C-alpha cells in the first residue's frame, strides 16, 4: 500500500476497506441465511442482503463523487469475523440452536464493525466537505444501526429459548437446520 499522506488519501483508503467489507457480506449473507434454522434470523439475513447491496451502490456513488474509480482493499476486520465463523462451525459442530445463537453474535460483531467504520467515514467526509458522500454514508450508517437493533432483539429471544425460558415455535425442522450447516 502506498503511503497515506493526506486526509483525502485516508478517506479513499477507508472507503476501499468498506467497499471490500460490503462486497464480502453480499457473498456471506446468503450462506448465513441458509445456515440459520430460526426463521426470523434467516429472514433478517436475507433482508440485510438487500440493504448491503444498496450499501455497495452507495459506496460506488461516493467513489464517483470524489472522482475515483470504485476499488476494494482487503478488509482484515471483516475477514477476521468471517474466519471466526468458519472456525466455529468447523470445530464446534454446534446444534441448530447454538449455531443460531452464535450467528446473532457474529452478526452483531459485523454490525459494530460497520457502524464504527461508517462513523469514521462520515466524519472524514464532513471534514473534507464532501456533502454527497456524507449523505450516502449516513444512509448506510443508519441502516447498519437499525440492523444491529434487529439482530440484538432476535439474539435475546434465541438465547431465552436456548435457556428454556420460552417455546421455540419459530424454528424450522432440525433436519433442515442440520442440512444447512453441512453446506457451509
C-alpha positions as CSV (number, residue, x, y, z in Angstrom):
1,X,0.0,0.0,0.0
2,X,1.4,3.4,-0.9
3,X,2.0,5.9,1.9
4,X,-1.1,7.8,3.0
5,X,-0.1,11.4,3.4
6,X,-3.3,13.4,3.1
7,X,-6.9,13.3,4.5
8,X,-8.2,12.6,1.0
9,X,-5.9,9.6,0.7
10,X,-7.0,8.3,4.1
11,X,-10.7,8.7,3.2
12,X,-10.2,6.9,-0.1
13,X,-8.3,4.0,1.8
14,X,-11.1,3.7,4.4
15,X,-13.7,3.8,1.6
16,X,-11.9,1.0,-0.2
17,X,-11.9,-1.0,3.0
18,X,-15.6,-0.7,3.5
19,X,-16.2,-1.4,-0.2
20,X,-14.4,-4.7,0.3
21,X,-16.3,-5.5,3.5
22,X,-19.7,-4.8,2.0
23,X,-19.0,-6.8,-1.2
24,X,-17.8,-9.7,1.0
25,X,-21.0,-9.5,3.0
26,X,-23.1,-9.8,-0.2
27,X,-21.5,-13.2,-0.6
28,X,-21.6,-14.3,3.1
29,X,-25.2,-13.2,4.0
30,X,-27.0,-15.7,1.7
31,X,-24.9,-18.5,3.4
32,X,-25.8,-17.3,6.8
33,X,-29.5,-17.1,5.9
34,X,-29.2,-20.7,4.8
35,X,-27.4,-21.8,7.9
36,X,-29.9,-20.2,10.3
37,X,-32.6,-22.5,11.5
38,X,-34.5,-19.7,13.1
39,X,-36.9,-18.2,10.5
40,X,-36.7,-14.7,11.8
41,X,-32.9,-14.7,11.8
42,X,-32.8,-16.2,8.3
43,X,-35.2,-13.5,7.1
44,X,-33.1,-10.8,8.8
45,X,-30.0,-12.0,6.9
46,X,-31.9,-12.0,3.6
47,X,-33.4,-8.6,4.3
48,X,-29.9,-7.2,5.2
49,X,-28.5,-8.6,2.0
50,X,-30.8,-6.3,0.0
51,X,-29.6,-3.4,2.2
52,X,-26.0,-4.4,1.8
53,X,-26.3,-4.4,-2.0
54,X,-27.6,-0.8,-1.6
55,X,-24.6,0.0,0.6
56,X,-22.3,-1.2,-2.2
57,X,-24.1,1.0,-4.6
58,X,-23.9,4.0,-2.2
59,X,-20.1,3.5,-1.8
60,X,-19.7,3.3,-5.6
61,X,-21.6,6.7,-5.8
62,X,-19.2,8.1,-3.2
63,X,-16.2,7.0,-5.2
64,X,-17.6,8.7,-8.3
65,X,-18.5,11.8,-6.3
66,X,-14.8,12.2,-5.3
67,X,-13.6,11.5,-8.8
68,X,-12.3,8.0,-8.1
69,X,-13.0,4.5,-9.6
70,X,-14.5,2.1,-7.0
71,X,-11.8,-0.2,-5.8
72,X,-11.7,-2.7,-2.9
73,X,-8.8,-3.1,-0.5
74,X,-8.9,-6.3,1.6
75,X,-10.5,-5.6,5.0
76,X,-8.8,-7.5,7.8
77,X,-11.7,-6.7,10.2
78,X,-14.5,-8.4,8.2
79,X,-12.1,-11.2,7.2
80,X,-11.5,-11.9,10.9
81,X,-15.2,-12.1,11.7
82,X,-15.7,-14.4,8.7
83,X,-12.8,-16.6,9.8
84,X,-14.1,-16.8,13.3
85,X,-17.5,-18.1,11.9
86,X,-15.8,-20.7,9.7
87,X,-13.6,-22.0,12.5
88,X,-16.5,-22.1,15.0
89,X,-18.8,-24.1,12.6
90,X,-15.9,-26.4,11.6
91,X,-14.5,-27.1,15.1
92,X,-17.7,-27.0,17.3
93,X,-20.3,-28.8,15.2
94,X,-22.9,-26.7,17.0
95,X,-26.6,-27.7,17.4
96,X,-29.0,-25.7,15.3
97,X,-29.9,-23.6,18.4
98,X,-26.3,-22.9,19.3
99,X,-25.5,-22.1,15.7
100,X,-28.3,-19.6,15.7
101,X,-27.1,-18.0,18.9
102,X,-23.5,-17.9,17.5
103,X,-24.8,-16.3,14.3
104,X,-26.5,-13.5,16.1
105,X,-23.3,-12.7,17.9
106,X,-21.3,-12.8,14.7
107,X,-23.8,-10.6,13.1
108,X,-23.7,-8.1,16.0
109,X,-19.8,-8.0,15.7
110,X,-20.1,-7.3,12.0
111,X,-22.6,-4.6,12.6
112,X,-20.5,-2.9,15.3
113,X,-17.5,-3.0,12.9
114,X,-19.5,-1.4,10.1
115,X,-21.0,1.2,12.4
116,X,-17.5,2.2,13.6
117,X,-16.2,2.3,10.0
118,X,-19.2,4.4,8.7
119,X,-19.0,6.7,11.7
120,X,-15.4,7.4,10.8
121,X,-16.1,7.8,7.1
122,X,-18.9,10.3,7.8
123,X,-16.6,12.3,9.9
124,X,-13.9,12.3,7.3
125,X,-16.4,13.2,4.5
126,X,-17.6,16.1,6.6
127,X,-14.1,17.4,7.2
128,X,-13.4,17.1,3.5
129,X,-16.7,19.0,2.8
130,X,-17.9,16.1,0.6
131,X,-21.7,16.7,1.1
132,X,-22.9,13.9,-1.2
133,X,-20.6,11.4,0.4
134,X,-21.8,12.5,3.9
135,X,-25.5,11.8,2.8
136,X,-24.8,8.5,1.2
137,X,-22.6,7.2,4.1
138,X,-25.1,8.4,6.7
139,X,-27.8,6.4,4.9
140,X,-25.6,3.3,5.2
141,X,-24.8,4.1,8.8
142,X,-28.4,4.4,9.8
143,X,-29.3,1.1,8.2
144,X,-26.4,-0.6,10.0
145,X,-27.6,0.8,13.3
146,X,-31.1,-0.5,12.6
147,X,-29.7,-3.9,11.6
148,X,-27.8,-4.1,14.9
149,X,-31.0,-3.4,16.9
150,X,-32.9,-6.1,15.0
151,X,-30.2,-8.7,15.5
152,X,-29.9,-7.8,19.2
153,X,-33.7,-8.3,19.5
154,X,-33.5,-11.7,17.7
155,X,-30.5,-12.7,19.8
156,X,-32.3,-12.0,23.1
157,X,-35.2,-14.2,22.0
158,X,-32.9,-17.0,20.8
159,X,-30.9,-17.0,24.0
160,X,-34.0,-17.1,26.1
161,X,-35.3,-20.1,24.0
162,X,-31.9,-21.8,24.4
163,X,-32.2,-21.4,28.1
164,X,-35.7,-22.9,28.1
165,X,-37.4,-19.7,29.1
166,X,-39.9,-19.7,26.2
167,X,-41.2,-22.1,23.5
168,X,-39.3,-22.3,20.2
169,X,-42.2,-22.2,17.7
170,X,-40.1,-20.1,15.2
171,X,-37.6,-22.8,14.4
172,X,-37.6,-24.8,11.2
173,X,-37.2,-28.5,11.5
174,X,-33.9,-29.6,13.0
175,X,-33.2,-31.7,9.9
176,X,-33.4,-28.5,7.8
177,X,-31.0,-26.7,10.1
178,X,-28.7,-29.7,10.1
179,X,-28.7,-29.8,6.3
180,X,-28.0,-26.0,6.1
181,X,-25.0,-26.4,8.5
182,X,-23.4,-29.1,6.4
183,X,-23.4,-27.0,3.3
184,X,-21.2,-24.2,4.6
